Amino acid sequence: MYERNKIYFASDFHLGSFPLERSKEREKIIIRWLDYIKKDAKELLLVGDIFDFWFEYSTVVPKGYIRFLGKLAELSDLGIKITLFKGNHDMWMFGYLKEELHVKIIDDELTLDLDGKTFYIHHGDGLGPGDNKYKLLKKIFRSSLCQWLFARLHPNLGIGIATRWSKHSRLSSNEEEKFLGEDKEWLVQYSKEVLENKHYDYFIYGHRHLPYQFKLSSSSEIVNLGEWINFYTYAVWDGKSLKLEKWS
């Protein structure tokens, strides 16, 4: 009998991304991972971009993801606490997933105290220096007016536009992700700025598709969760240490 004492973190599944055949295969892999962790997980945090696009109309949600959503429902029914972060691809989550799966939805950052350690968790989009164009777009897309206007589109049109946009995302570029160096990785820079005002033992991010674990100081480190297109990486907290692991 396993003890439920671990907390798992993952991000950037990008379910529904082009081509759909690969997304469906990825969904099966993710479900096998969820089956694996359910034996000892007490909590699961999915740190954004779980879906390549998500928008909840009042009576319609994007089709697909049945096996994945069903597995989350199973974990929730087992008493595993599930937290979903809004990413830049799936920021339009409202009440559906909360009501159906009993998950907690996080708009931006979440800070936690776990076993005497402090955690700062964020999808990672719009943080750090630069990228002012996206930061402006994020404010627009998250505005109630923009959401109201998009909801006026017929789902066939609205979701169709998003699907075409997905074909031109960075997922389809096949560019190799590389660590840019401490002075050029914007999430490293942002974390250091945060540390000037408040200490955190761990910073956990998604968004940056490269998995890495980096020491910010002798008592603080950053973990980027990577993605499930090429790397299949996740992090696990066992009460004593945070480890970045790869699912195979």
PEJO-V680013 format. One record per pair of residues at least 24 apart in sequence whose ideal C-beta (glycine too) atoms are under 8 Angstrom apart, sorted by the first residue. I is the first residue (numbers start at 1). GAP is how many residues later the second one is. Records with the same first field share a line. If there is no record, write none. Layout:
BEGIN
I->GAP, GAP
END
This chain:
BEGIN
2->37, 38
3->37
4->36, 37, 38, 75, 76
5->35, 37, 233, 234
6->31, 34, 35, 36, 230, 231, 232, 233
7->34, 35, 36, 37, 38, 107, 229, 230
8->29, 33, 35, 36, 37, 226, 227, 228, 229
9->36, 38, 112, 195, 214, 216, 225, 226, 227, 228
10->34, 35, 36, 37, 215, 218, 223, 224, 225
11->35, 36, 37, 38, 39, 74, 76, 112, 194, 195, 196, 214, 215, 216
12->36, 37, 38, 75, 194, 195, 197, 213, 214, 215, 216, 217
13->33, 36, 37, 38, 214, 215
14->35, 36, 37, 38, 75, 157, 213, 214, 215
15->35, 36, 37, 49, 50, 53
16->35, 36, 37, 46, 48, 49, 147, 150
17->35, 149, 152, 154, 212
18->34, 145, 148, 149, 153, 154
23->29
26->202, 203
27->38, 40, 41
28->39
29->199, 203, 218
30->38, 198
31->36, 37, 40
33->199, 201, 214
34->37, 38, 41
35->36
36->211
38->36, 37, 40, 42
41->34, 39
42->38, 39
43->37, 38, 39, 40
44->31, 36, 37, 38, 39
45->37, 38, 40, 65, 76, 159
46->36, 37, 38, 39
47->38, 40, 74, 75, 76, 77, 157, 158, 159, 178
48->37, 38, 39, 40, 41, 42, 75, 76, 77, 158, 159
49->38, 39, 40, 41, 74, 157, 158, 178
50->34, 37, 40
51->38, 39
52->37, 38, 114, 117, 119
53->36, 37, 106, 109, 110, 112, 113
54->35, 36, 38, 39
55->37, 95, 96, 103, 104, 107
56->36, 37, 38, 39, 40
57->94, 98
58->93
60->95
61->35
62->97
69->31, 32
72->29, 31
73->27, 28
76->25, 26, 27
83->27
85->25, 36, 37, 38, 121
86->37
87->36, 38, 119, 120
88->35, 37, 38, 46, 50, 119
91->47, 50, 51
92->49, 55, 58
111->89
114->123, 125
115->122, 124, 125
117->84, 85
118->81, 82, 83, 84
119->81, 82, 83, 84, 85
120->71, 74, 80, 82, 83, 84
121->82, 83, 84
122->82, 83
123->82, 83, 84
124->63, 81, 82, 83, 84, 100
125->82
127->59, 60, 63, 78
128->58, 59, 61, 62
129->57, 60, 61
130->56
131->55
170->39
171->58
177->32, 33, 53
178->32
179->31, 33
182->32
185->29
187->35, 37
188->26, 28, 34
191->25, 29, 31
192->24
195->25
202->40
204->31, 38
211->33, 35
212->32
213->31
END
